[in-house]
């Protein structure tokens, strides 16, 4: 005697297998695209690290030569001018 649920069970398993194959293909494609994006962003990442290092070195040398206080004062003046310009625009 044939099991009536066996046919339904086999159809469901076939759908699950097909969906998993499609999912695996999609994940593989996404992985490839993310790898390409990471490779394309590498020069930007390197530049950002170089810029961060430059800023850190510049701050160190400014502190070592005692010029950091003047730059802090200048920075405060620039911030005040920026705030005044914003208030004027409003």
N, CA, C and O atoms as a GROMACS GRO file, in nm:
protein
  360
    1UNK      N    1   0.084  -0.118   0.000
    1UNK     CA    2   0.000   0.000   0.000
    1UNK      C    3   0.090   0.126   0.000
    1UNK      O    4   0.189   0.134   0.072
    2UNK      N    5   0.050   0.220  -0.082
    2UNK     CA    6   0.128   0.342  -0.098
    2UNK      C    7   0.094   0.441   0.013
    2UNK      O    8  -0.022   0.460   0.049
    3UNK      N    9   0.198   0.504   0.066
    3UNK     CA   10   0.181   0.602   0.173
    3UNK      C   11   0.137   0.735   0.109
    3UNK      O   12   0.209   0.787   0.024
    4UNK      N   13   0.021   0.792   0.148
    4UNK     CA   14  -0.027   0.916   0.085
    4UNK      C   15   0.061   1.037   0.120
    4UNK      O   16   0.065   1.135   0.046
    5UNK      N   17   0.130   1.030   0.231
    5UNK     CA   18   0.213   1.144   0.272
    5UNK      C   19   0.351   1.140   0.209
    5UNK      O   20   0.423   1.239   0.211
    6UNK      N   21   0.388   1.027   0.152
    6UNK     CA   22   0.522   1.013   0.095
    6UNK      C   23   0.542   1.105  -0.024
    6UNK      O   24   0.649   1.165  -0.039
    7UNK      N   25   0.440   1.117  -0.109
    7UNK     CA   26   0.452   1.204  -0.226
    7UNK      C   27   0.466   1.350  -0.182
    7UNK      O   28   0.550   1.422  -0.236
    8UNK      N   29   0.386   1.393  -0.087
    8UNK     CA   30   0.396   1.530  -0.035
    8UNK      C   31   0.532   1.552   0.030
    8UNK      O   32   0.595   1.656   0.012
    9UNK      N   33   0.575   1.453   0.106
    9UNK     CA   34   0.704   1.461   0.173
    9UNK      C   35   0.817   1.475   0.070
    9UNK      O   36   0.906   1.557   0.089
   10UNK      N   37   0.815   1.397  -0.035
   10UNK     CA   38   0.917   1.403  -0.139
   10UNK      C   39   0.915   1.537  -0.212
   10UNK      O   40   1.021   1.590  -0.245
   11UNK      N   41   0.796   1.592  -0.238
   11UNK     CA   42   0.786   1.724  -0.304
   11UNK      C   43   0.844   1.833  -0.214
   11UNK      O   44   0.916   1.921  -0.261
   12UNK      N   45   0.814   1.826  -0.085
   12UNK     CA   46   0.868   1.925   0.008
   12UNK      C   47   1.020   1.916   0.016
   12UNK      O   48   1.089   2.018   0.018
   13UNK      N   49   1.073   1.794   0.023
   13UNK     CA   50   1.218   1.777   0.026
   13UNK      C   51   1.284   1.830  -0.101
   13UNK      O   52   1.390   1.892  -0.095
   14UNK      N   53   1.220   1.805  -0.215
   14UNK     CA   54   1.274   1.856  -0.342
   14UNK      C   55   1.277   2.009  -0.342
   14UNK      O   56   1.374   2.069  -0.387
   15UNK      N   57   1.171   2.072  -0.291
   15UNK     CA   58   1.168   2.220  -0.282
   15UNK      C   59   1.275   2.272  -0.188
   15UNK      O   60   1.342   2.370  -0.218
   16UNK      N   61   1.292   2.205  -0.074
   16UNK     CA   62   1.394   2.247   0.022
   16UNK      C   63   1.533   2.236  -0.040
   16UNK      O   64   1.615   2.326  -0.025
   17UNK      N   65   1.559   2.126  -0.108
   17UNK     CA   66   1.690   2.106  -0.170
   17UNK      C   67   1.715   2.212  -0.277
   17UNK      O   68   1.824   2.268  -0.284
   18UNK      N   69   1.614   2.240  -0.360
   18UNK     CA   70   1.628   2.343  -0.464
   18UNK      C   71   1.653   2.480  -0.402
   18UNK      O   72   1.740   2.555  -0.448
   19UNK      N   73   1.578   2.513  -0.298
   19UNK     CA   74   1.596   2.642  -0.232
   19UNK      C   75   1.733   2.653  -0.168
   19UNK      O   76   1.794   2.760  -0.171
   20UNK      N   77   1.783   2.546  -0.110
   20UNK     CA   78   1.916   2.549  -0.048
   20UNK      C   79   2.025   2.565  -0.155
   20UNK      O   80   2.124   2.635  -0.132
   21UNK      N   81   2.008   2.502  -0.269
   21UNK     CA   82   2.104   2.520  -0.379
   21UNK      C   83   2.106   2.665  -0.426
   21UNK      O   84   2.212   2.723  -0.448
   22UNK      N   85   1.987   2.723  -0.440
   22UNK     CA   86   1.978   2.865  -0.479
   22UNK      C   87   2.041   2.955  -0.374
   22UNK      O   88   2.110   3.051  -0.408
   23UNK      N   89   2.016   2.925  -0.248
   23UNK     CA   90   2.074   3.003  -0.140
   23UNK      C   91   2.227   2.994  -0.141
   23UNK      O   92   2.295   3.095  -0.125
   24UNK      N   93   2.280   2.875  -0.161
   24UNK     CA   94   2.425   2.857  -0.167
   24UNK      C   95   2.486   2.935  -0.282
   24UNK      O   96   2.592   2.996  -0.266
   25UNK      N   97   2.420   2.935  -0.397
   25UNK     CA   98   2.468   3.012  -0.511
   25UNK      C   99   2.466   3.162  -0.480
   25UNK      O  100   2.561   3.234  -0.512
   26UNK      N  101   2.360   3.208  -0.416
   26UNK     CA  102   2.348   3.349  -0.381
   26UNK      C  103   2.455   3.390  -0.280
   26UNK      O  104   2.514   3.497  -0.291
   27UNK      N  105   2.479   3.305  -0.182
   27UNK     CA  106   2.581   3.335  -0.080
   27UNK      C  107   2.719   3.338  -0.145
   27UNK      O  108   2.801   3.423  -0.112
   28UNK      N  109   2.746   3.246  -0.236
   28UNK     CA  110   2.875   3.245  -0.305
   28UNK      C  111   2.893   3.372  -0.387
   28UNK      O  112   3.001   3.430  -0.389
   29UNK      N  113   2.787   3.416  -0.455
   29UNK     CA  114   2.793   3.539  -0.534
   29UNK      C  115   2.814   3.660  -0.443
   29UNK      O  116   2.893   3.749  -0.476
   30UNK      N  117   2.744   3.664  -0.331
   30UNK     CA  118   2.761   3.775  -0.237
   30UNK      C  119   2.903   3.778  -0.181
   30UNK      O  120   2.962   3.885  -0.167
   31UNK      N  121   2.957   3.662  -0.151
   31UNK     CA  122   3.093   3.654  -0.100
   31UNK      C  123   3.192   3.707  -0.204
   31UNK      O  124   3.285   3.780  -0.170
   32UNK      N  125   3.171   3.671  -0.329
   32UNK     CA  126   3.258   3.721  -0.436
   32UNK      C  127   3.249   3.872  -0.449
   32UNK      O  128   3.350   3.940  -0.464
   33UNK      N  129   3.125   3.925  -0.445
   33UNK     CA  130   3.107   4.069  -0.458
   33UNK      C  131   3.166   4.146  -0.339
   33UNK      O  132   3.223   4.253  -0.357
   34UNK      N  133   3.151   4.090  -0.219
   34UNK     CA  134   3.212   4.155  -0.102
   34UNK      C  135   3.363   4.153  -0.111
   34UNK      O  136   3.429   4.250  -0.072
   35UNK      N  137   3.419   4.045  -0.162
   35UNK     CA  138   3.564   4.039  -0.182
   35UNK      C  139   3.609   4.144  -0.281
   35UNK      O  140   3.712   4.209  -0.260
   36UNK      N  141   3.533   4.163  -0.390
   36UNK     CA  142   3.566   4.267  -0.488
   36UNK      C  143   3.557   4.405  -0.425
   36UNK      O  144   3.643   4.490  -0.449
   37UNK      N  145   3.453   4.428  -0.344
   37UNK     CA  146   3.438   4.559  -0.279
   37UNK      C  147   3.554   4.585  -0.183
   37UNK      O  148   3.607   4.696  -0.179
   38UNK      N  149   3.593   4.484  -0.107
   38UNK     CA  150   3.706   4.501  -0.015
   38UNK      C  151   3.834   4.530  -0.092
   38UNK      O  152   3.915   4.612  -0.049
   39UNK      N  153   3.853   4.462  -0.206
   39UNK     CA  154   3.973   4.485  -0.286
   39UNK      C  155   3.972   4.627  -0.342
   39UNK      O  156   4.077   4.693  -0.347
   40UNK      N  157   3.856   4.675  -0.386
   40UNK     CA  158   3.845   4.810  -0.441
   40UNK      C  159   3.862   4.917  -0.335
   40UNK      O  160   3.908   5.027  -0.365
   41UNK      N  161   3.826   4.886  -0.210
   41UNK     CA  162   3.837   4.984  -0.102
   41UNK      C  163   3.974   4.985  -0.035
   41UNK      O  164   4.000   5.069   0.051
   42UNK      N  165   4.061   4.894  -0.073
   42UNK     CA  166   4.192   4.883  -0.009
   42UNK      C  167   4.274   5.012  -0.021
   42UNK      O  168   4.332   5.055   0.078
   43UNK      N  169   4.281   5.077  -0.139
   43UNK     CA  170   4.358   5.202  -0.145
   43UNK      C  171   4.303   5.310  -0.052
   43UNK      O  172   4.380   5.386   0.007
   44UNK      N  173   4.172   5.317  -0.037
   44UNK     CA  174   4.112   5.415   0.053
   44UNK      C  175   4.149   5.385   0.197
   44UNK      O  176   4.177   5.476   0.275
   45UNK      N  177   4.149   5.257   0.233
   45UNK     CA  178   4.184   5.216   0.368
   45UNK      C  179   4.330   5.251   0.398
   45UNK      O  180   4.363   5.300   0.506
   46UNK      N  181   4.418   5.224   0.302
   46UNK     CA  182   4.560   5.255   0.319
   46UNK      C  183   4.579   5.406   0.335
   46UNK      O  184   4.654   5.450   0.422
   47UNK      N  185   4.512   5.484   0.252
   47UNK     CA  186   4.522   5.630   0.261
   47UNK      C  187   4.472   5.680   0.396
   47UNK      O  188   4.533   5.769   0.456
   48UNK      N  189   4.362   5.625   0.445
   48UNK     CA  190   4.308   5.666   0.575
   48UNK      C  191   4.407   5.635   0.687
   48UNK      O  192   4.424   5.716   0.778
   49UNK      N  193   4.470   5.520   0.681
   49UNK     CA  194   4.571   5.485   0.783
   49UNK      C  195   4.691   5.577   0.775
   49UNK      O  196   4.746   5.618   0.878
   50UNK      N  197   4.733   5.610   0.653
   50UNK     CA  198   4.846   5.703   0.638
   50UNK      C  199   4.810   5.841   0.692
   50UNK      O  200   4.891   5.904   0.760
   51UNK      N  201   4.689   5.888   0.664
   51UNK     CA  202   4.646   6.018   0.711
   51UNK      C  203   4.637   6.021   0.863
   51UNK      O  204   4.677   6.119   0.926
   52UNK      N  205   4.584   5.914   0.921
   52UNK     CA  206   4.576   5.903   1.067
   52UNK      C  207   4.716   5.907   1.128
   52UNK      O  208   4.737   5.973   1.230
   53UNK      N  209   4.809   5.838   1.068
   53UNK     CA  210   4.948   5.838   1.116
   53UNK      C  211   5.009   5.977   1.103
   53UNK      O  212   5.080   6.023   1.192
   54UNK      N  213   4.981   6.045   0.992
   54UNK     CA  214   5.031   6.181   0.972
   54UNK      C  215   4.979   6.274   1.080
   54UNK      O  216   5.056   6.352   1.137
   55UNK      N  217   4.850   6.267   1.110
   55UNK     CA  218   4.791   6.353   1.212
   55UNK      C  219   4.854   6.324   1.348
   55UNK      O  220   4.888   6.416   1.423
   56UNK      N  221   4.869   6.195   1.381
   56UNK     CA  222   4.928   6.157   1.509
   56UNK      C  223   5.071   6.209   1.520
   56UNK      O  224   5.110   6.261   1.624
   57UNK      N  225   5.150   6.196   1.412
   57UNK     CA  226   5.288   6.245   1.413
   57UNK      C  227   5.293   6.397   1.422
   57UNK      O  228   5.378   6.452   1.493
   58UNK      N  229   5.203   6.464   1.351
   58UNK     CA  230   5.201   6.610   1.356
   58UNK      C  231   5.168   6.659   1.497
   58UNK      O  232   5.231   6.752   1.546
   59UNK      N  233   5.070   6.595   1.561
   59UNK     CA  234   5.035   6.634   1.698
   59UNK      C  235   5.150   6.608   1.794
   59UNK      O  236   5.176   6.689   1.883
   60UNK      N  237   5.220   6.497   1.775
   60UNK     CA  238   5.334   6.466   1.861
   60UNK      C  239   5.442   6.572   1.846
   60UNK      O  240   5.496   6.621   1.945
   61UNK      N  241   5.475   6.608   1.721
   61UNK     CA  242   5.580   6.708   1.699
   61UNK      C  243   5.538   6.847   1.747
   61UNK      O  244   5.621   6.923   1.796
   62UNK      N  245   5.410   6.879   1.734
   62UNK     CA  246   5.362   7.007   1.786
   62UNK      C  247   5.375   7.011   1.938
   62UNK      O  248   5.415   7.113   1.995
   63UNK      N  249   5.342   6.902   2.003
   63UNK     CA  250   5.356   6.897   2.149
   63UNK      C  251   5.503   6.900   2.189
   63UNK      O  252   5.540   6.967   2.286
   64UNK      N  253   5.588   6.828   2.115
   64UNK     CA  254   5.730   6.822   2.148
   64UNK      C  255   5.797   6.957   2.131
   64UNK      O  256   5.890   6.989   2.206
   65UNK      N  257   5.752   7.038   2.037
   65UNK     CA  258   5.813   7.169   2.015
   65UNK      C  259   5.741   7.279   2.093
   65UNK      O  260   5.782   7.395   2.088
   66UNK      N  261   5.635   7.244   2.165
   66UNK     CA  262   5.564   7.343   2.245
   66UNK      C  263   5.470   7.430   2.165
   66UNK      O  264   5.425   7.533   2.216
   67UNK      N  265   5.438   7.394   2.045
   67UNK     CA  266   5.350   7.475   1.961
   67UNK      C  267   5.205   7.429   1.968
   67UNK      O  268   5.119   7.488   1.903
   68UNK      N  269   5.177   7.326   2.045
   68UNK     CA  270   5.042   7.271   2.053
   68UNK      C  271   4.946   7.371   2.116
   68UNK      O  272   4.829   7.377   2.078
   69UNK      N  273   4.992   7.450   2.214
   69UNK     CA  274   4.904   7.545   2.280
   69UNK      C  275   4.854   7.651   2.183
   69UNK      O  276   4.738   7.691   2.188
   70UNK      N  277   4.942   7.697   2.095
   70UNK     CA  278   4.899   7.800   2.000
   70UNK      C  279   4.799   7.741   1.901
   70UNK      O  280   4.704   7.808   1.862
   71UNK      N  281   4.821   7.618   1.862
   71UNK     CA  282   4.726   7.559   1.768
   71UNK      C  283   4.593   7.534   1.836
   71UNK      O  284   4.489   7.544   1.771
   72UNK      N  285   4.594   7.502   1.966
   72UNK     CA  286   4.469   7.483   2.038
   72UNK      C  287   4.393   7.615   2.047
   72UNK      O  288   4.271   7.618   2.030
   73UNK      N  289   4.466   7.723   2.073
   73UNK     CA  290   4.402   7.854   2.081
   73UNK      C  291   4.347   7.892   1.943
   73UNK      O  292   4.235   7.944   1.932
   74UNK      N  293   4.424   7.866   1.840
   74UNK     CA  294   4.377   7.897   1.705
   74UNK      C  295   4.254   7.814   1.672
   74UNK      O  296   4.161   7.862   1.607
   75UNK      N  297   4.254   7.690   1.716
   75UNK     CA  298   4.140   7.602   1.691
   75UNK      C  299   4.016   7.656   1.761
   75UNK      O  300   3.907   7.655   1.704
   76UNK      N  301   4.032   7.703   1.885
   76UNK     CA  302   3.920   7.760   1.959
   76UNK      C  303   3.867   7.884   1.887
   76UNK      O  304   3.746   7.903   1.877
   77UNK      N  305   3.958   7.969   1.838
   77UNK     CA  306   3.917   8.088   1.764
   77UNK      C  307   3.838   8.050   1.638
   77UNK      O  308   3.737   8.112   1.606
   78UNK      N  309   3.886   7.947   1.568
   78UNK     CA  310   3.817   7.904   1.448
   78UNK      C  311   3.678   7.851   1.481
   78UNK      O  312   3.582   7.875   1.408
   79UNK      N  313   3.666   7.778   1.592
   79UNK     CA  314   3.536   7.725   1.632
   79UNK      C  315   3.441   7.839   1.668
   79UNK      O  316   3.322   7.833   1.635
   80UNK      N  317   3.492   7.942   1.736
   80UNK     CA  318   3.409   8.056   1.771
   80UNK      C  319   3.362   8.129   1.645
   80UNK      O  320   3.245   8.168   1.635
   81UNK      N  321   3.452   8.147   1.549
   81UNK     CA  322   3.415   8.212   1.424
   81UNK      C  323   3.311   8.129   1.349
   81UNK      O  324   3.218   8.184   1.290
   82UNK      N  325   3.327   7.998   1.350
   82UNK     CA  326   3.233   7.909   1.283
   82UNK      C  327   3.093   7.923   1.345
   82UNK      O  328   2.993   7.931   1.274
   83UNK      N  329   3.089   7.925   1.481
   83UNK     CA  330   2.962   7.939   1.551
   83UNK      C  331   2.898   8.074   1.521
   83UNK      O  332   2.777   8.082   1.504
   84UNK      N  333   2.978   8.180   1.516
   84UNK     CA  334   2.926   8.313   1.484
   84UNK      C  335   2.869   8.317   1.343
   84UNK      O  336   2.764   8.377   1.320
   85UNK      N  337   2.938   8.253   1.249
   85UNK     CA  338   2.888   8.248   1.111
   85UNK      C  339   2.759   8.171   1.103
   85UNK      O  340   2.669   8.210   1.029
   86UNK      N  341   2.748   8.062   1.178
   86UNK     CA  342   2.622   7.985   1.179
   86UNK      C  343   2.508   8.068   1.235
   86UNK      O  344   2.396   8.063   1.184
   87UNK      N  345   2.537   8.144   1.341
   87UNK     CA  346   2.431   8.226   1.401
   87UNK      C  347   2.389   8.337   1.305
   87UNK      O  348   2.271   8.372   1.300
   88UNK      N  349   2.483   8.393   1.230
   88UNK     CA  350   2.450   8.496   1.135
   88UNK      C  351   2.362   8.441   1.022
   88UNK      O  352   2.273   8.510   0.972
   89UNK      N  353   2.386   8.318   0.982
   89UNK     CA  354   2.308   8.258   0.875
   89UNK      C  355   2.165   8.230   0.919
   89UNK      O  356   2.074   8.231   0.836
   90UNK      N  357   2.144   8.205   1.046
   90UNK     CA  358   2.010   8.178   1.098
   90UNK      C  359   1.936   8.307   1.107
   90UNK      O  360   1.820   8.309   1.148
   0.00000   0.00000   0.00000
